Amino acid sequence: MRGRSCIVAAVASELVAIDSNAVVEGRAALPDEKIVELVVQAFAALADMNRAKILYALIRRPLCVRDLAITIGSSESAVSHQLRILRDRRLVKTERKGHLIEYRLDDHHVAALFKEAEFHADHLRRGLPDHSY
């Protein structure tokens, strides 16, 4: 497979742009490679029904593992596993309340991501045209 990727890279480097201005603008739109990597990791973490349900619940308020398990209809073990993934991606964080550990969204951007995704889903479901911001 390594040989194949080298061939693809060699072919890509020989490509001639149809619209060089478009290529320049496209490259200018690309954020730093580390930012792209973090965005991909976040979206990969969001691409799971149980993790999405956990995050939706945490948009409202912090919850412990047991209450999250009851809320989304899953086992505490499964929720703990999903929370570890979400914590590793810095989408949720913990806060100790006495002997209890609560989970909360890491920051308000998570809720904003969900809201934008809901707008997109609603447009798809209802066949609405795009609109400007």
N, C-alpha and C positions, 0 to 999 in steps of 0.2 A: 504494500500500500504506500510505503514511503516513496518509492520510485514514481508511482502514479501522481502523487501530490507535487512532486518536483516538476513533472511534465506539465501539469496544469498551471503551475506558477510560471514556467517558462513561456507557455502559450499566452497567459494573461499579460506578461510583460511585453509581448510583441503586439498587443492590440493597439489599434489606432482609433482614437476617439472620433465619433461621428460629429459631436458638438463639444469642442474642447472647453468652451465657456461653461457648459453644463457640468463637465467633469470637475472643473475648478470650483464651481459653486457646491457641487455634491461633496467634494472633499472638505470644503470650508464648513459644511454642516456637521461633519463628524466630530464628536467630542473626543477628548483624550481617551486613549485605549483603556485605561483603568476605569474610567467612568462607564464606558460601554460594557466592560466586564461586570461591574457592579449592577448595572441595569439588567443585564441578562440573568445574573444570579437572582435578582429580586423577582423578575418575571417567572423564572423557573420555579421559585418557591411559591408563587401565587397560583401556579398552574396545577392545583390539587384541590378537589372539592372540600376536603376536611380542613385543610389549611385556610382556604378562603372563608369557610364558616367560622373558624376560630377568629380570624381577623375581623370579620363582620361583627362578631359578638364583642370583641375588644374595642371596636369603635365606640360602643356605648359606654363601656366602663371596664375597669380592671376586674379580672376574675382569677380564681385559683383553678388548678387542674381539674379537681372533681366537678366544680360548677361548669367548667367548659365542657367536660365529658358529658354531663347531663344535658347541657344546652344543645350540643351538636349531635347527641345520640351515639356516642362512641365510648370506648373503654378509656379509663384513665391512662393505661399504658400506651394506647395508640395516640392519645392527645399529647402525652409527654414526649413521645417520639416526634410528633409534628411540631411541637413547641421548640424542641431542640433545633430543628431545621430552621424555623423562623428566627430563633435567637442567633444562630450562626450567620444568618443573612442580615442581621440587625434590623429586622422588621418588628420584633417585640423585645421587651426587656422585663426584668423581674424587679419586684420590690417586696422586701420583707415587711410583713405586718404582724409583729409578735412572733408566734410560731407558724404563721401562715405565709406562704409565698404567693403573691399575686403576679399575674402577667398583664402587661399593658402594651399598647402600641409604642414603638420606639420614638416616633414623632408623628406630627399631623400629616406628613406627606403620604403615609400609607392610606389614610382615609381619602385623601384627594385622588390617589391612584384609582381607588375603587369607584369613586364618584364619576371620574372620567370614563372608566370602563363601563359603568352602568349607562352613561349617556350613549356611548358607542353601541352597546347591546340594544338599547331602546331604538336607536336609529335603524339598526339591522332588522330588528323584529317588526317594526312598523313600516319599513321601507322608506324612511324619510331621507331627503337629500341632505348633504353636508351643509353646514352654515359657518359663517366666519365668526371669530371670537370678538 
